[in-house]
Amino acid sequence: MEKRVVFRHKTLPYLLLAPQIAVTLVFFFWPAGQALWQSTQLQDVFGLSTEFVGLDNFVDLFNQTAYLESFRVTAVFSALVAFVGLAVSLLLAVMADRVIRGAGLYKTLLIWPYAVAPAVVGVLWLFLFSPSVGILAVALGKMGIGWNPRLDGDQAMMLVLIAAVWKQISYNFLFFLAGLQSIPRSLIEAAAIDGASPTRRFWTIVFPLLSPTTFFLLVVNVIYAFFDTFAVIDTTTQGGPGTSTSILVYKVYSDAFNGLDLGSSAAQSVVLMVIVVALTVVQFRYIDRKVQY
C-alpha cells in the first residue's frame, strides 16, 4: 500500500515550505523585479538621480550592432557547449561503464574536474594555451599551427569552449553513468543473442532509455552556457578580442561595471531572462515529447 504523510496541524506544511519560499522570493523574484524596474529607468553613474524612460532602453539595445552580435556569439557558444559537452560525456560514461578493473579509479578521476571553480578553470586553460609559455600552445607551434587567442577571435572562442566543456563534463558524466547503470542488462544481452552489433544495441536500446537523462542534461547545459560560463570568459578572454567571445551574460556585466550604463545593463538582464525562460519552455513543450520515460 502507498504510504502517505498526514500532517495533524494545518500550518505545519506551510512552515516547512517557508524557508524555501523565502529564499526563492529574496534571491530570485526580488532581484528579477528590481532588474525589470531598473530597465525602465535612466540612471546616473552613482544612482543618485533616475528618470523614467519606459522602453527606451530596450529600443536602444536592439539598435546596437554590438548587442545583436552578442546574440549570434551566444547562440553559437551555447549550442557548441551543450552538444560537445553531452557527446564527450556520454562517450566517457559508456567507456567507463565497460571498465572492469580499476573502474572506481577511472570514475573518480573523471569526476574531479567538477570540484574546480570556473575562474580557476579559466586560468588553467589560459595558461596551457598561452602563446608564449603555454605547453599546448608551444606544441601547436611546433606542428606549424599559429596560435594566439588574443588576436584571433575564432581561436579565442575555441579556448573558452574547451574550458567551459571541460568544466561541465564531470557533471554530465555522473548522470550518464547513473543512467547507464540503471538499464537492465537483460535487454542488452537479449539483443546481443539476437545478433545485434554493439553500435546497433547502443542506438536502439541504450540511447532511447537514456533520453530522460539526456533531456535533463540538455536543459541544464543550456542554462550553464548562458550563465555559469561568465567566470570562464572573464578570466580567459574578457569578451575579446573585440566582441568575439562577449556572450550576453558577459555583456550585461561589461556595460554595467565598465560602461556604467545601469539602465541598459538591466534591460539586457531582462532580455536574457526572457530568452532562457523561453528556451526552457520550448524544450519542455516540444523536445520532452520525444523523451521515452
Secondary structure, DSSP 8 states (H G I E B T S, - for coil): -------SSTTHHHHHHHHHHHHHIIIIIHHHHHHHHHTTEEE-TTSS-EEE-TTHHHHHHTT-HHHHHHHHHHHHHHHHHHHHHHHHHHHHHHHHHH--TTHHHHHHHHHGGGGS-HHHHHHHHHHHT-TTT-HHHHHHHHTT----TTT-HHHHHHHHHHHHHHHHHHHHHHHHHHHHHTS-HHHHHHHHHTT--HHHHIIIIIHHHTHHHHHHHHHHHHHIIIIITHHHHHHHTTT-STTTT--HHHHHHIIIIIS--HHHHHHHHHHHHHHHHHHHHHHHHTGGGG---
